Amino acid sequence: MKEYLQWHPAFFAHLKTEFSDEREKIELESEHNISSKPMQIDVLIRKRTNEILQQNIGRLFKKYNIIEYKSPEDYLGVDDYYKVYGYACFYKSDSRYQNEIAAKDITLTFVCRRYPKKLIRYLQREKHLIIEEQEEGIYYINGEEFSIQLVVTSRLSEKKNFWLKYLTNDIKNKETAEKITQEYAKHQGDELYKSMMDVIVNANKELFKEVKKNMMCNALRELFKEELEEAAAKAAAKAEAKAAAKAEAAAEAAAAATAAATEAATEKVQSTMCREIDQILERCGMDTETSVAKIREYIAAKRAGKSGNEVIV
């Protein structure tokens, strides 16, 4: 069964890190519901100021910014474009007052792994829109009512968009995996980076297994210190619980065997004593005093560790 990976939370975590220096200027909301019906925007970013954001994927942003994120396995098609455009129209109309949200204050951002050739061809030929590359991996789609940009993560600058570029399941080589591991070490303990790293490692398991195998040096041990300690603690606890369970089971078995043996021995002794007392009574006949005296003598002999046969005779 194919493992389902949580790409969207990792992408949202990335956005928080991407705009960490400008968080006071924006408000991020994951999986924003645009109505009571099951229509959901992947990410809605509201700008709190009119300042232009310095982060490259945020320079186009205005007051209301709708983001559609496609995981690495997904492809951005024509219908996806219209769906999100429709979301923008619905978001604009779903307000208390007429034209409360102006169209000029809304932007759309499409984020995908691969360059969507068919979509771009359609937008150029059928809608006569102009596609303008702003910088590596970022394209503005000009000619629509809303301001729109396309972010192709595989083409982004490693320097400017490191984590978004490598938030993928197709990391090509060990050198890149090692670079990601080293970069993560700078943010160890930060839950947002951990969210991204977990997804990247799980999506590229074999490659990172090889990297871990080849890099088990002090730096890597320190990097995965918490994970190793947690795994060791779990293994120790499991072994201890297993040993305790075995010991408890063995103790219970031993106690049961002892009890059974004791019961069997007791029954045997009682049976023997009853038989021998019956012999005493038989020899004494109906003489109560003699039989009682003989039985007392017999019991005394037994307590003294003797056989008691001499009393019977």
C-alpha positions in Angstrom: 0.0 0.0 0.0 1.3 3.4 -1.0 2.2 5.6 2.0 0.2 8.8 2.1 2.4 11.8 3.0 1.1 15.0 4.5 2.5 17.5 2.0 0.2 20.4 2.7 1.1 20.8 6.4 4.8 20.8 5.4 4.1 23.4 2.7 2.2 25.6 5.2 5.1 25.1 7.7 7.4 26.3 4.9 5.4 29.4 4.3 5.7 30.3 8.0 9.5 30.0 7.8 9.6 31.7 4.4 7.9 34.8 5.9 9.4 34.5 9.4 11.1 37.9 9.1 7.8 39.6 8.0 5.2 37.7 10.0 4.0 40.9 11.7 3.0 42.2 8.2 0.8 39.2 7.3 -1.7 36.7 8.7 -1.5 33.1 7.5 -4.5 30.7 7.6 -4.3 27.1 6.5 -7.2 25.4 4.7 -9.5 28.5 4.8 -13.1 27.6 4.3 -14.7 30.0 1.8 -18.2 28.9 2.5 -20.2 26.4 4.6 -20.0 24.1 1.6 -17.0 21.8 1.1 -14.9 24.3 -0.9 -11.5 25.0 0.6 -8.6 27.2 -0.2 -5.2 25.6 0.5 -3.8 28.7 2.1 -5.1 32.3 2.5 -2.7 35.0 3.4 -4.0 38.4 4.5 -1.6 41.3 4.4 -1.8 43.7 7.4 0.1 46.5 5.7 0.5 48.0 2.3 4.2 47.4 2.3 5.7 45.2 -0.5 7.0 41.9 1.0 10.7 41.3 0.5 10.4 37.5 0.2 10.3 36.8 -3.6 7.1 34.7 -3.7 5.4 37.4 -1.7 6.2 40.4 -3.7 3.0 40.1 -5.8 0.9 39.9 -2.6 -1.9 42.4 -2.0 -4.5 42.4 0.8 -6.0 39.0 0.1 -3.8 36.2 -1.3 -5.1 32.8 -2.3 -2.6 30.0 -2.7 -3.2 26.6 -4.4 -0.5 24.1 -3.7 0.0 20.9 -5.7 2.0 18.1 -4.1 5.0 16.7 -6.1 2.8 13.9 -7.6 0.1 16.3 -8.8 0.0 18.2 -12.0 -1.5 21.7 -12.4 -4.1 21.6 -15.2 -6.5 23.9 -16.9 -9.4 22.9 -14.7 -7.3 23.5 -11.6 -6.7 27.0 -12.9 -10.4 27.7 -13.3 -11.3 26.1 -10.0 -9.0 28.4 -8.0 -10.0 31.4 -10.2 -13.6 30.5 -9.2 -12.6 30.4 -5.5 -11.2 33.9 -5.9 -14.5 35.1 -7.4 -16.5 33.3 -4.7 -14.2 34.7 -2.0 -14.8 38.2 -3.3 -18.5 37.8 -3.4 -18.8 36.2 0.0 -18.7 39.5 2.0 -21.2 41.5 4.0 -21.3 44.5 1.7 -21.3 45.0 -2.0 -17.7 45.2 -3.4 -16.3 45.1 0.2 -13.4 43.1 -1.2 -12.0 44.7 -4.3 -10.8 42.5 -7.2 -7.6 44.5 -7.3 -6.8 43.5 -3.7 -6.9 39.7 -4.6 -4.0 37.7 -5.9 -3.7 34.0 -6.9 -0.6 31.9 -6.5 -0.3 28.5 -8.0 2.5 26.3 -6.6 3.5 23.1 -8.4 6.6 20.9 -8.9 6.7 20.7 -12.7 6.3 23.4 -15.2 2.6 23.1 -16.5 3.3 23.3 -20.3 -0.3 22.4 -21.3 -1.8 25.0 -19.0 0.6 27.7 -20.1 -0.1 26.9 -23.8 -3.8 27.1 -23.1 -3.5 30.5 -21.3 -1.4 31.9 -24.1 -3.4 30.6 -27.1 -7.0 30.6 -25.8 -7.0 33.4 -23.3 -4.1 35.4 -24.9 -2.5 36.0 -21.5 1.2 37.0 -21.2 3.5 34.8 -19.1 6.4 36.7 -17.7 9.3 35.1 -15.8 10.2 37.3 -12.9 13.1 35.2 -11.6 14.0 31.6 -11.2 10.9 29.5 -10.9 8.5 32.5 -10.5 6.2 33.5 -13.4 3.6 36.3 -13.5 0.4 35.6 -15.5 -0.7 39.0 -16.9 -4.0 39.9 -18.4 -6.5 38.6 -15.9 -8.7 40.6 -13.5 -6.8 39.2 -10.5 -3.0 39.4 -10.2 -1.7 35.8 -10.7 1.7 34.1 -10.3 3.0 30.6 -10.9 5.7 29.2 -8.7 7.5 26.1 -10.1 9.4 24.7 -7.1 11.9 22.6 -9.2 13.1 25.8 -10.9 13.4 27.9 -7.8 16.7 29.4 -6.6 18.3 27.2 -3.9 19.7 30.3 -2.3 16.4 32.1 -2.0 13.9 29.2 -1.7 15.9 26.3 -0.3 13.2 24.4 1.6 10.4 25.0 -1.0 12.7 23.8 -3.7 13.5 20.6 -1.9 10.0 19.9 -0.5 9.7 17.0 -3.0 9.9 13.3 -3.5 12.5 13.3 -6.3 15.7 14.4 -4.7 18.3 13.1 -7.2 21.5 12.5 -5.3 23.2 11.9 -1.9 25.0 15.3 -2.1 21.6 17.1 -2.1 20.3 14.9 0.7 23.4 15.6 2.7 23.0 19.4 2.1 19.4 19.2 3.3 20.5 17.3 6.4 23.2 19.9 7.2 20.7 22.7 6.6 18.2 21.1 9.0 20.9 20.9 11.6 20.8 24.7 11.8 17.2 24.6 12.8 17.1 21.5 14.9 14.4 21.7 17.5 12.2 24.0 15.4 8.9 22.2 14.9 8.2 23.9 11.6 11.5 22.7 10.1 10.9 19.3 11.6 7.6 19.1 9.8 9.2 19.8 6.5 12.2 17.5 7.2 9.9 14.6 8.2 8.0 14.7 4.9 11.2 15.1 2.8 12.9 12.1 4.5 9.8 9.9 4.3 9.3 10.8 0.6 13.0 9.9 -0.2 13.5 7.1 2.3 16.1 5.0 0.5 18.3 8.0 -0.4 18.3 9.3 3.2 18.9 5.7 4.6 22.0 5.7 2.4 23.0 9.1 3.6 22.6 8.1 7.2 24.6 5.0 6.6 27.5 7.0 5.0 27.4 9.9 7.4 27.3 8.3 10.8 29.9 10.7 12.1 29.7 12.9 15.2 27.9 15.7 13.3 25.1 13.3 12.1 24.9 11.6 15.5 24.4 15.0 17.1 21.8 15.9 14.4 19.7 12.8 15.1 20.5 12.7 18.8 16.9 13.1 19.9 15.7 10.5 17.5 18.5 8.0 18.5 17.9 8.6 22.2 14.2 8.2 21.8 14.6 5.0 19.8 17.1 3.6 22.3 14.8 4.4 25.2 11.9 2.7 23.4 14.0 -0.4 22.7 15.2 -0.5 26.3 11.7 -0.1 27.7 10.4 -2.8 25.3 13.2 -5.2 26.3 12.7 -4.5 30.0 8.9 -5.1 29.6 9.6 -8.3 27.7 12.0 -9.5 30.4 9.7 -8.6 33.2 6.8 -10.4 31.4 9.0 -13.5 31.0 10.1 -13.3 34.7 6.5 -12.8 35.8 5.4 -15.7 33.7 8.2 -17.9 35.0 7.4 -16.9 38.6 3.7 -17.6 38.0 4.6 -21.0 36.4 6.9 -21.9 39.3 4.4 -20.9 41.9 1.7 -22.9 40.1 4.0 -26.0 39.9 4.9 -25.6 43.6 1.3 -25.3 44.6 0.4 -28.4 42.5 3.3 -30.4 43.9 2.4 -29.4 47.5 -1.2 -30.2 47.0 -0.3 -33.6 45.5 2.1 -34.4 48.4 -0.4 -33.3 50.9 -3.1 -35.5 49.5 -0.6 -38.4 49.4 0.4 -37.9 53.1 -3.3 -37.4 54.1 -4.2 -40.5 52.3 -1.5 -42.6 53.9 -2.3 -41.2 57.4 -6.0 -41.9 57.0 -5.2 -45.4 55.8 -2.9 -46.1 58.7 -5.3 -44.5 61.3 -8.0 -46.8 59.8 -5.7 -49.7 60.6 -5.2 -48.5 64.2 -9.0 -48.3 64.6 -9.5 -51.7 63.1 -7.0 -53.2 65.5 -8.4 -51.4 68.6 -12.0 -52.4 67.7 -14.6 -50.4 69.6 -12.2 -49.5 72.5 -12.4 -45.7 72.3 -9.8 -44.9 74.9 -7.3 -47.3 73.4 -7.9 -46.1 69.9 -7.6 -42.4 70.9 -4.4 -43.1 72.8 -3.0 -45.1 69.9 -3.9 -42.3 67.4 -2.2 -39.7 69.6 0.9 -41.9 69.8 0.8 -42.3 66.0 0.6 -38.5 65.4 3.4 -37.9 67.9 5.6 -40.4 66.1 4.8 -38.7 62.8 5.8 -35.3 64.2 9.0 -36.8 65.4 9.8 -37.8 61.9 9.2 -41.5 62.5 7.1 -43.8 60.2 4.4 -44.5 62.8 4.4 -48.2 61.8 5.6 -49.3 65.2 2.3 -47.8 66.7 0.2 -49.6 64.1 1.9 -52.9 64.9 
